[in-house]
Amino acid sequence: MDYPAVLALVAAGHGATIAPDLALRGVPPDGLRVTDLPVAGARRLDALVTAGRAALPAVEALLAALRARAG
């Protein structure tokens, strides 16, 4: 995966992603809000959402479902 490109698309408001912690190293998450999710198996995942959209009900519901599934 080309995570810098994926993060740029999310920052531009063209989507959302779930990315491993390693994908965030060295990439400044400008305009993004990183939400830690519980460890899922042997991997730690982070959900990235455009900062201004983090409080939208659909985003909150997605994050809640991900946390419930991972936990």
Biopython code that builds the backbone (N, CA, C, O; Angstrom):
import numpy as np
from Bio.PDB.StructureBuilder import StructureBuilder

atoms = [
    (1, "MET", "N", (0.848, -1.188, 0.000)),
    (1, "MET", "CA", (0.000, 0.000, 0.000)),
    (1, "MET", "C", (0.883, 1.237, 0.000)),
    (1, "MET", "O", (1.991, 1.237, 0.535)),
    (2, "ASP", "N", (0.376, 2.257, -0.597)),
    (2, "ASP", "CA", (1.054, 3.544, -0.626)),
    (2, "ASP", "C", (0.371, 4.446, 0.401)),
    (2, "ASP", "O", (-0.465, 5.282, 0.057)),
    (3, "TYR", "N", (0.744, 4.260, 1.667)),
    (3, "TYR", "CA", (0.048, 4.983, 2.731)),
    (3, "TYR", "C", (0.182, 6.502, 2.652)),
    (3, "TYR", "O", (-0.779, 7.191, 2.994)),
    (4, "PRO", "N", (1.317, 7.071, 2.220)),
    (4, "PRO", "CA", (1.328, 8.529, 2.087)),
    (4, "PRO", "C", (0.242, 9.031, 1.132)),
    (4, "PRO", "O", (-0.371, 10.067, 1.388)),
    (5, "ALA", "N", (0.001, 8.317, 0.051)),
    (5, "ALA", "CA", (-1.059, 8.707, -0.882)),
    (5, "ALA", "C", (-2.430, 8.542, -0.243)),
    (5, "ALA", "O", (-3.303, 9.396, -0.401)),
    (6, "VAL", "N", (-2.617, 7.447, 0.477)),
    (6, "VAL", "CA", (-3.890, 7.204, 1.156)),
    (6, "VAL", "C", (-4.154, 8.298, 2.185)),
    (6, "VAL", "O", (-5.268, 8.815, 2.271)),
    (7, "LEU", "N", (-3.136, 8.650, 2.964)),
    (7, "LEU", "CA", (-3.296, 9.696, 3.979)),
    (7, "LEU", "C", (-3.591, 11.039, 3.333)),
    (7, "LEU", "O", (-4.374, 11.824, 3.868)),
    (8, "ALA", "N", (-2.974, 11.314, 2.190)),
    (8, "ALA", "CA", (-3.244, 12.567, 1.477)),
    (8, "ALA", "C", (-4.692, 12.618, 1.002)),
    (8, "ALA", "O", (-5.327, 13.670, 1.075)),
    (9, "LEU", "N", (-5.220, 11.501, 0.519)),
    (9, "LEU", "CA", (-6.620, 11.456, 0.096)),
    (9, "LEU", "C", (-7.559, 11.678, 1.269)),
    (9, "LEU", "O", (-8.554, 12.393, 1.142)),
    (10, "VAL", "N", (-7.252, 11.069, 2.413)),
    (10, "VAL", "CA", (-8.082, 11.272, 3.602)),
    (10, "VAL", "C", (-8.021, 12.733, 4.032)),
    (10, "VAL", "O", (-9.052, 13.331, 4.338)),
    (11, "ALA", "N", (-6.835, 13.308, 4.059)),
    (11, "ALA", "CA", (-6.678, 14.715, 4.470)),
    (11, "ALA", "C", (-7.437, 15.657, 3.538)),
    (11, "ALA", "O", (-7.905, 16.714, 3.963)),
    (12, "ALA", "N", (-7.556, 15.273, 2.271)),
    (12, "ALA", "CA", (-8.283, 16.100, 1.303)),
    (12, "ALA", "C", (-9.791, 15.889, 1.381)),
    (12, "ALA", "O", (-10.548, 16.523, 0.647)),
    (13, "GLY", "N", (-10.230, 14.993, 2.275)),
    (13, "GLY", "CA", (-11.652, 14.767, 2.452)),
    (13, "GLY", "C", (-12.256, 13.768, 1.481)),
    (13, "GLY", "O", (-13.473, 13.741, 1.293)),
    (14, "HIS", "N", (-11.415, 12.946, 0.861)),
    (14, "HIS", "CA", (-11.898, 12.001, -0.142)),
    (14, "HIS", "C", (-12.031, 10.576, 0.382)),
    (14, "HIS", "O", (-12.087, 9.634, -0.409)),
    (15, "GLY", "N", (-12.082, 10.407, 1.674)),
    (15, "GLY", "CA", (-12.241, 9.064, 2.200)),
    (15, "GLY", "C", (-11.782, 8.957, 3.632)),
    (15, "GLY", "O", (-11.518, 9.954, 4.304)),
    (16, "ALA", "N", (-11.697, 7.734, 4.077)),
    (16, "ALA", "CA", (-11.213, 7.410, 5.421)),
    (16, "ALA", "C", (-10.380, 6.152, 5.283)),
    (16, "ALA", "O", (-10.484, 5.445, 4.281)),
    (17, "THR", "N", (-9.560, 5.867, 6.270)),
    (17, "THR", "CA", (-8.737, 4.667, 6.197)),
    (17, "THR", "C", (-8.496, 4.098, 7.579)),
    (17, "THR", "O", (-8.599, 4.792, 8.590)),
    (18, "ILE", "N", (-8.180, 2.846, 7.593)),
    (18, "ILE", "CA", (-7.673, 2.191, 8.789)),
    (18, "ILE", "C", (-6.251, 1.803, 8.428)),
    (18, "ILE", "O", (-6.024, 1.075, 7.461)),
    (19, "ALA", "N", (-5.304, 2.285, 9.201)),
    (19, "ALA", "CA", (-3.896, 2.101, 8.857)),
    (19, "ALA", "C", (-3.123, 1.561, 10.048)),
    (19, "ALA", "O", (-3.410, 1.913, 11.192)),
    (20, "PRO", "N", (-2.142, 0.704, 9.783)),
    (20, "PRO", "CA", (-1.291, 0.235, 10.874)),
    (20, "PRO", "C", (-0.403, 1.377, 11.374)),
    (20, "PRO", "O", (-0.092, 2.309, 10.632)),
    (21, "ASP", "N", (-0.007, 1.287, 12.630)),
    (21, "ASP", "CA", (0.824, 2.321, 13.251)),
    (21, "ASP", "C", (2.080, 2.608, 12.423)),
    (21, "ASP", "O", (2.502, 3.758, 12.306)),
    (22, "LEU", "N", (2.662, 1.578, 11.862)),
    (22, "LEU", "CA", (3.876, 1.737, 11.071)),
    (22, "LEU", "C", (3.664, 2.672, 9.883)),
    (22, "LEU", "O", (4.592, 3.371, 9.477)),
    (23, "ALA", "N", (2.465, 2.694, 9.327)),
    (23, "ALA", "CA", (2.179, 3.554, 8.179)),
    (23, "ALA", "C", (2.175, 5.028, 8.549)),
    (23, "ALA", "O", (2.305, 5.888, 7.678)),
    (24, "LEU", "N", (2.026, 5.331, 9.850)),
    (24, "LEU", "CA", (1.957, 6.730, 10.291)),
    (24, "LEU", "C", (3.322, 7.297, 10.653)),
    (24, "LEU", "O", (3.449, 8.506, 10.848)),
    (25, "ARG", "N", (4.329, 6.465, 10.744)),
    (25, "ARG", "CA", (5.663, 6.939, 11.122)),
    (25, "ARG", "C", (6.264, 7.766, 9.999)),
    (25, "ARG", "O", (6.305, 7.339, 8.845)),
    (26, "GLY", "N", (6.726, 8.948, 10.353)),
    (26, "GLY", "CA", (7.369, 9.823, 9.382)),
    (26, "GLY", "C", (6.400, 10.551, 8.481)),
    (26, "GLY", "O", (6.827, 11.298, 7.600)),
    (27, "VAL", "N", (5.118, 10.359, 8.673)),
    (27, "VAL", "CA", (4.115, 11.036, 7.852)),
    (27, "VAL", "C", (3.327, 11.958, 8.769)),
    (27, "VAL", "O", (2.549, 11.479, 9.594)),
    (28, "PRO", "N", (3.508, 13.268, 8.647)),
    (28, "PRO", "CA", (2.752, 14.166, 9.521)),
    (28, "PRO", "C", (1.268, 14.115, 9.173)),
    (28, "PRO", "O", (0.903, 14.339, 8.019)),
    (29, "PRO", "N", (0.407, 13.825, 10.149)),
    (29, "PRO", "CA", (-1.021, 13.715, 9.861)),
    (29, "PRO", "C", (-1.713, 15.074, 9.838)),
    (29, "PRO", "O", (-2.694, 15.283, 10.552)),
    (30, "ASP", "N", (-1.203, 16.006, 9.016)),
    (30, "ASP", "CA", (-1.805, 17.340, 8.922)),
    (30, "ASP", "C", (-3.257, 17.233, 8.468)),
    (30, "ASP", "O", (-3.558, 16.581, 7.469)),
    (31, "GLY", "N", (-4.141, 17.871, 9.203)),
    (31, "GLY", "CA", (-5.546, 17.878, 8.855)),
    (31, "GLY", "C", (-6.268, 16.590, 9.173)),
    (31, "GLY", "O", (-7.423, 16.412, 8.784)),
    (32, "LEU", "N", (-5.599, 15.681, 9.882)),
    (32, "LEU", "CA", (-6.208, 14.399, 10.222)),
    (32, "LEU", "C", (-6.316, 14.247, 11.727)),
    (32, "LEU", "O", (-5.538, 14.821, 12.490)),
    (33, "ARG", "N", (-7.278, 13.478, 12.124)),
    (33, "ARG", "CA", (-7.412, 13.103, 13.528)),
    (33, "ARG", "C", (-7.156, 11.608, 13.599)),
    (33, "ARG", "O", (-7.866, 10.823, 12.970)),
    (34, "VAL", "N", (-6.158, 11.215, 14.350)),
    (34, "VAL", "CA", (-5.819, 9.805, 14.505)),
    (34, "VAL", "C", (-6.520, 9.295, 15.750)),
    (34, "VAL", "O", (-6.376, 9.866, 16.831)),
    (35, "THR", "N", (-7.272, 8.228, 15.599)),
    (35, "THR", "CA", (-7.985, 7.609, 16.705)),
    (35, "THR", "C", (-7.400, 6.232, 16.951)),
    (35, "THR", "O", (-7.415, 5.377, 16.066)),
    (36, "ASP", "N", (-6.888, 6.019, 18.143)),
    (36, "ASP", "CA", (-6.358, 4.703, 18.485)),
    (36, "ASP", "C", (-7.510, 3.718, 18.640)),
    (36, "ASP", "O", (-8.534, 4.026, 19.250)),
    (37, "LEU", "N", (-7.326, 2.551, 18.087)),
    (37, "LEU", "CA", (-8.284, 1.468, 18.238)),
    (37, "LEU", "C", (-7.639, 0.384, 19.083)),
    (37, "LEU", "O", (-6.412, 0.299, 19.141)),
    (38, "PRO", "N", (-8.429, -0.437, 19.732)),
    (38, "PRO", "CA", (-7.842, -1.521, 20.524)),
    (38, "PRO", "C", (-7.005, -2.438, 19.634)),
    (38, "PRO", "O", (-7.236, -2.542, 18.430)),
    (39, "VAL", "N", (-6.058, -3.079, 20.238)),
    (39, "VAL", "CA", (-5.215, -4.011, 19.498)),
    (39, "VAL", "C", (-6.096, -5.129, 18.951)),
    (39, "VAL", "O", (-6.869, -5.740, 19.689)),
    (40, "ALA", "N", (-5.973, -5.388, 17.659)),
    (40, "ALA", "CA", (-6.748, -6.448, 17.008)),
    (40, "ALA", "C", (-5.794, -7.590, 16.679)),
    (40, "ALA", "O", (-5.071, -7.536, 15.684)),
    (41, "GLY", "N", (-5.795, -8.611, 17.508)),
    (41, "GLY", "CA", (-4.867, -9.713, 17.285)),
    (41, "GLY", "C", (-3.450, -9.246, 17.549)),
    (41, "GLY", "O", (-3.159, -8.696, 18.611)),
    (42, "ALA", "N", (-2.583, -9.462, 16.601)),
    (42, "ALA", "CA", (-1.178, -9.100, 16.757)),
    (42, "ALA", "C", (-0.871, -7.728, 16.178)),
    (42, "ALA", "O", (0.283, -7.299, 16.187)),
    (43, "ARG", "N", (-1.874, -7.041, 15.681)),
    (43, "ARG", "CA", (-1.645, -5.745, 15.062)),
    (43, "ARG", "C", (-2.384, -4.652, 15.809)),
    (43, "ARG", "O", (-3.439, -4.871, 16.405)),
    (44, "ARG", "N", (-1.801, -3.487, 15.757)),
    (44, "ARG", "CA", (-2.473, -2.303, 16.272)),
    (44, "ARG", "C", (-2.937, -1.512, 15.066)),
    (44, "ARG", "O", (-2.162, -1.282, 14.137)),
    (45, "LEU", "N", (-4.186, -1.096, 15.069)),
    (45, "LEU", "CA", (-4.737, -0.331, 13.963)),
    (45, "LEU", "C", (-5.149, 1.045, 14.443)),
    (45, "LEU", "O", (-5.555, 1.220, 15.591)),
    (46, "ASP", "N", (-5.040, 2.024, 13.550)),
    (46, "ASP", "CA", (-5.496, 3.378, 13.814)),
    (46, "ASP", "C", (-6.518, 3.756, 12.759)),
    (46, "ASP", "O", (-6.375, 3.389, 11.592)),
    (47, "ALA", "N", (-7.531, 4.475, 13.154)),
    (47, "ALA", "CA", (-8.512, 4.989, 12.207)),
    (47, "ALA", "C", (-8.201, 6.459, 11.975)),
    (47, "ALA", "O", (-7.995, 7.209, 12.928)),
    (48, "LEU", "N", (-8.168, 6.867, 10.733)),
    (48, "LEU", "CA", (-7.885, 8.249, 10.372)),
    (48, "LEU", "C", (-9.128, 8.859, 9.752)),
    (48, "LEU", "O", (-9.741, 8.278, 8.856)),
    (49, "VAL", "N", (-9.491, 10.029, 10.236)),
    (49, "VAL", "CA", (-10.681, 10.714, 9.776)),
    (49, "VAL", "C", (-10.312, 12.176, 9.586)),
    (49, "VAL", "O", (-9.530, 12.723, 10.364)),
    (50, "THR", "N", (-10.860, 12.810, 8.569)),
    (50, "THR", "CA", (-10.650, 14.237, 8.395)),
    (50, "THR", "C", (-11.066, 14.949, 9.678)),
    (50, "THR", "O", (-12.153, 14.706, 10.201)),
    (51, "ALA", "N", (-10.203, 15.824, 10.182)),
    (51, "ALA", "CA", (-10.395, 16.431, 11.502)),
    (51, "ALA", "C", (-11.779, 17.043, 11.677)),
    (51, "ALA", "O", (-12.381, 16.871, 12.736)),
    (52, "GLY", "N", (-12.296, 17.737, 10.700)),
    (52, "GLY", "CA", (-13.591, 18.385, 10.820)),
    (52, "GLY", "C", (-14.772, 17.439, 10.785)),
    (52, "GLY", "O", (-15.898, 17.845, 11.074)),
    (53, "ARG", "N", (-14.535, 16.171, 10.433)),
    (53, "ARG", "CA", (-15.633, 15.226, 10.310)),
    (53, "ARG", "C", (-15.638, 14.167, 11.405)),
    (53, "ARG", "O", (-16.463, 13.254, 11.382)),
    (54, "ALA", "N", (-14.740, 14.282, 12.347)),
    (54, "ALA", "CA", (-14.592, 13.260, 13.383)),
    (54, "ALA", "C", (-15.833, 13.120, 14.255)),
    (54, "ALA", "O", (-16.078, 12.043, 14.798)),
    (55, "ALA", "N", (-16.623, 14.184, 14.402)),
    (55, "ALA", "CA", (-17.792, 14.137, 15.282)),
    (55, "ALA", "C", (-19.084, 13.794, 14.541)),
    (55, "ALA", "O", (-20.153, 13.794, 15.151)),
    (56, "LEU", "N", (-19.011, 13.505, 13.251)),
    (56, "LEU", "CA", (-20.221, 13.144, 12.510)),
    (56, "LEU", "C", (-20.781, 11.824, 13.052)),
    (56, "LEU", "O", (-20.016, 10.913, 13.368)),
    (57, "PRO", "N", (-22.088, 11.719, 13.159)),
    (57, "PRO", "CA", (-22.683, 10.490, 13.704)),
    (57, "PRO", "C", (-22.240, 9.223, 12.963)),
    (57, "PRO", "O", (-22.005, 8.193, 13.596)),
    (58, "ALA", "N", (-22.123, 9.283, 11.650)),
    (58, "ALA", "CA", (-21.716, 8.099, 10.891)),
    (58, "ALA", "C", (-20.288, 7.694, 11.234)),
    (58, "ALA", "O", (-19.984, 6.505, 11.329)),
    (59, "VAL", "N", (-19.413, 8.676, 11.418)),
    (59, "VAL", "CA", (-18.015, 8.385, 11.770)),
    (59, "VAL", "C", (-17.962, 7.812, 13.177)),
    (59, "VAL", "O", (-17.273, 6.820, 13.419)),
    (60, "GLU", "N", (-18.685, 8.428, 14.107)),
    (60, "GLU", "CA", (-18.706, 7.916, 15.477)),
    (60, "GLU", "C", (-19.252, 6.489, 15.519)),
    (60, "GLU", "O", (-18.745, 5.656, 16.271)),
    (61, "ALA", "N", (-20.284, 6.198, 14.717)),
    (61, "ALA", "CA", (-20.847, 4.850, 14.689)),
    (61, "ALA", "C", (-19.856, 3.855, 14.117)),
    (61, "ALA", "O", (-19.740, 2.739, 14.625)),
    (62, "LEU", "N", (-19.145, 4.235, 13.077)),
    (62, "LEU", "CA", (-18.133, 3.347, 12.494)),
    (62, "LEU", "C", (-17.038, 3.039, 13.497)),
    (62, "LEU", "O", (-16.658, 1.881, 13.669)),
    (63, "LEU", "N", (-16.527, 4.068, 14.162)),
    (63, "LEU", "CA", (-15.466, 3.862, 15.149)),
    (63, "LEU", "C", (-15.951, 2.994, 16.307)),
    (63, "LEU", "O", (-15.206, 2.146, 16.798)),
    (64, "ALA", "N", (-17.184, 3.197, 16.742)),
    (64, "ALA", "CA", (-17.740, 2.373, 17.820)),
    (64, "ALA", "C", (-17.836, 0.912, 17.381)),
    (64, "ALA", "O", (-17.525, 0.002, 18.150)),
    (65, "ALA", "N", (-18.268, 0.697, 16.135)),
    (65, "ALA", "CA", (-18.374, -0.686, 15.626)),
    (65, "ALA", "C", (-17.005, -1.337, 15.518)),
    (65, "ALA", "O", (-16.853, -2.518, 15.832)),
    (66, "LEU", "N", (-16.009, -0.579, 15.079)),
    (66, "LEU", "CA", (-14.651, -1.112, 14.980)),
    (66, "LEU", "C", (-14.097, -1.469, 16.353)),
    (66, "LEU", "O", (-13.478, -2.518, 16.535)),
    (67, "ARG", "N", (-14.330, -0.572, 17.325)),
    (67, "ARG", "CA", (-13.850, -0.844, 18.686)),
    (67, "ARG", "C", (-14.535, -2.093, 19.256)),
    (67, "ARG", "O", (-13.893, -2.922, 19.900)),
    (68, "ALA", "N", (-15.833, -2.215, 19.013)),
    (68, "ALA", "CA", (-16.577, -3.372, 19.527)),
    (68, "ALA", "C", (-16.070, -4.666, 18.884)),
    (68, "ALA", "O", (-15.924, -5.686, 19.557)),
    (69, "ARG", "N", (-15.813, -4.614, 17.614)),
    (69, "ARG", "CA", (-15.357, -5.807, 16.902)),
    (69, "ARG", "C", (-13.936, -6.200, 17.319)),
    (69, "ARG", "O", (-13.622, -7.382, 17.457)),
    (70, "ALA", "N", (-13.082, -5.183, 17.518)),
    (70, "ALA", "CA", (-11.682, -5.457, 17.876)),
    (70, "ALA", "C", (-11.552, -5.880, 19.328)),
    (70, "ALA", "O", (-10.641, -6.629, 19.682)),
    (71, "GLY", "N", (-12.458, -5.403, 20.167)),
    (71, "GLY", "CA", (-12.352, -5.670, 21.597)),
    (71, "GLY", "C", (-13.047, -6.878, 21.974)),
    (71, "GLY", "O", (-13.054, -7.245, 23.149)),
]
sb = StructureBuilder()
sb.init_structure("model")
sb.init_model(0)
sb.init_chain("A")
sb.init_seg("    ")
for serial, (resi, resn, name, xyz) in enumerate(atoms, 1):
    if name == "N":
        sb.init_residue(resn, " ", resi, " ")
    sb.init_atom(name, np.array(xyz, "f"), 0.0, 1.0, " ", f" {name:<3s}", serial, name[0])
structure = sb.get_structure()
